[in-house]
Amino acid sequence: MAKIQAYCGLDCGECEAYIATQTNDRAGLEETAKKWAQQFGGGVSSWEACVCDGCSSGKRMSTAHAATCAIRLCASKRGVVTCAHCADYGCATLQQFFAFAPVLKDKLEAIRKDLGN
Protein backbone atom coordinates (compact mmCIF):
# COMPACT_ATOMS: atom_id res chain seq x y z
CA MET A 1 0.00 0.00 0.00
CA ALA A 2 1.07 3.55 -0.62
CA LYS A 3 2.24 5.63 2.32
CA ILE A 4 -0.73 7.58 3.63
CA GLN A 5 0.16 9.69 6.65
CA ALA A 6 -2.46 10.19 9.33
CA TYR A 7 -2.46 13.40 11.36
CA CYS A 8 -0.90 11.56 14.30
CA GLY A 9 1.98 10.09 12.29
CA LEU A 10 0.47 6.66 11.73
CA ASP A 11 1.13 5.28 8.24
CA CYS A 12 -2.36 4.19 7.18
CA GLY A 13 -0.82 2.02 4.46
CA GLU A 14 0.52 -0.23 7.25
CA CYS A 15 -2.77 -0.38 9.20
CA GLU A 16 -4.68 -3.66 8.99
CA ALA A 17 -8.08 -1.91 9.04
CA TYR A 18 -7.07 0.48 6.25
CA ILE A 19 -5.61 -2.34 4.13
CA ALA A 20 -8.69 -4.53 4.57
CA THR A 21 -10.96 -1.59 3.72
CA GLN A 22 -9.03 -0.71 0.57
CA THR A 23 -9.00 -4.33 -0.63
CA ASN A 24 -12.68 -4.91 0.26
CA ASP A 25 -11.60 -7.74 2.57
CA ARG A 26 -14.51 -8.28 4.93
CA ALA A 27 -12.83 -11.30 6.53
CA GLY A 28 -9.80 -9.10 7.23
CA LEU A 29 -12.05 -6.46 8.81
CA GLU A 30 -13.74 -9.12 10.94
CA GLU A 31 -10.36 -10.44 12.11
CA THR A 32 -9.19 -6.89 12.88
CA ALA A 33 -12.37 -6.22 14.87
CA LYS A 34 -11.79 -9.35 16.98
CA LYS A 35 -8.15 -8.47 17.55
CA TRP A 36 -8.88 -4.84 18.45
CA ALA A 37 -11.75 -5.84 20.77
CA GLN A 38 -9.27 -7.98 22.71
CA GLN A 39 -6.58 -5.28 22.71
CA PHE A 40 -8.66 -2.17 23.26
CA GLY A 41 -11.93 -3.34 24.80
CA GLY A 42 -15.51 -2.60 23.95
CA GLY A 43 -15.05 0.22 21.43
CA VAL A 44 -14.78 -2.28 18.57
CA SER A 45 -17.90 -4.40 18.34
CA SER A 46 -18.07 -5.40 14.67
CA TRP A 47 -16.20 -5.31 11.39
CA GLU A 48 -18.05 -2.09 10.48
CA ALA A 49 -16.17 -0.39 13.32
CA CYS A 50 -12.91 -1.02 11.46
CA VAL A 51 -13.82 0.41 8.03
CA CYS A 52 -11.42 3.27 7.30
CA ASP A 53 -10.13 5.26 4.32
CA GLY A 54 -7.74 7.28 6.50
CA CYS A 55 -8.66 10.05 8.91
CA SER A 56 -7.46 12.83 6.63
CA SER A 57 -9.21 11.48 3.52
CA GLY A 58 -12.59 13.01 4.27
CA LYS A 59 -14.14 9.63 3.46
CA ARG A 60 -15.14 6.65 5.61
CA MET A 61 -13.77 6.72 9.16
CA SER A 62 -15.62 4.08 11.12
CA THR A 63 -12.65 3.04 13.20
CA ALA A 64 -13.66 2.81 16.82
CA HIS A 65 -12.57 6.29 17.89
CA ALA A 66 -12.02 8.28 14.69
CA ALA A 67 -15.19 10.35 15.01
CA THR A 68 -14.15 11.63 18.43
CA CYS A 69 -10.34 11.56 18.06
CA ALA A 70 -9.04 14.83 19.53
CA ILE A 71 -5.97 14.76 17.27
CA ARG A 72 -8.04 14.30 14.10
CA LEU A 73 -10.55 16.96 15.11
CA CYS A 74 -7.84 19.51 15.95
CA ALA A 75 -5.64 18.84 12.91
CA SER A 76 -8.52 18.92 10.45
CA LYS A 77 -9.79 22.17 12.00
CA ARG A 78 -6.32 23.71 11.69
CA GLY A 79 -5.88 22.43 8.13
CA VAL A 80 -2.47 20.85 8.74
CA VAL A 81 -1.15 17.82 6.88
CA THR A 82 0.04 16.17 10.12
CA CYS A 83 0.55 17.36 13.68
CA ALA A 84 4.24 17.78 12.79
CA HIS A 85 3.19 20.65 10.52
CA CYS A 86 1.35 22.48 13.31
CA ALA A 87 2.67 25.65 14.93
CA ASP A 88 1.51 24.25 18.30
CA TYR A 89 3.36 20.95 17.86
CA GLY A 90 3.93 19.29 21.21
CA CYS A 91 0.60 20.45 22.65
CA ALA A 92 -1.03 18.73 25.62
CA THR A 93 -3.24 16.61 23.36
CA LEU A 94 -0.18 15.20 21.60
CA GLN A 95 1.67 14.63 24.86
CA GLN A 96 -1.20 12.49 26.14
CA PHE A 97 -1.24 10.58 22.86
CA PHE A 98 2.52 10.00 22.94
CA ALA A 99 2.16 8.42 26.37
CA PHE A 100 -0.15 5.86 24.73
CA ALA A 101 1.75 5.51 21.42
CA PRO A 102 5.37 6.66 21.83
CA VAL A 103 6.44 5.26 18.44
CA LEU A 104 4.31 7.90 16.73
CA LYS A 105 6.29 10.65 18.45
CA ASP A 106 9.36 9.38 16.60
CA LYS A 107 7.47 9.41 13.30
CA LEU A 108 6.23 12.97 13.81
CA GLU A 109 9.68 14.11 14.94
CA ALA A 110 11.14 12.68 11.70
CA ILE A 111 8.55 14.61 9.68
CA ARG A 112 9.39 17.83 11.57
CA LYS A 113 13.09 17.26 10.90
CA ASP A 114 12.36 16.91 7.18
CA LEU A 115 10.42 20.18 7.36
CA GLY A 116 13.44 21.91 8.88
CA ASN A 117 11.80 22.44 12.30
Buried (B, 14 or more C-beta within 10 A) or exposed (E): EEEBBBBBBBBBBEBBBBBBBBEEBEEBBBBBBBBBBEEEEEEBEEBEBBBBBBBBEEEEBBBBBBEEBBBBBBBBEEEBEBBBBBEEBBBEBBEEBBEEEEEBBEBBBEBBEEEEE
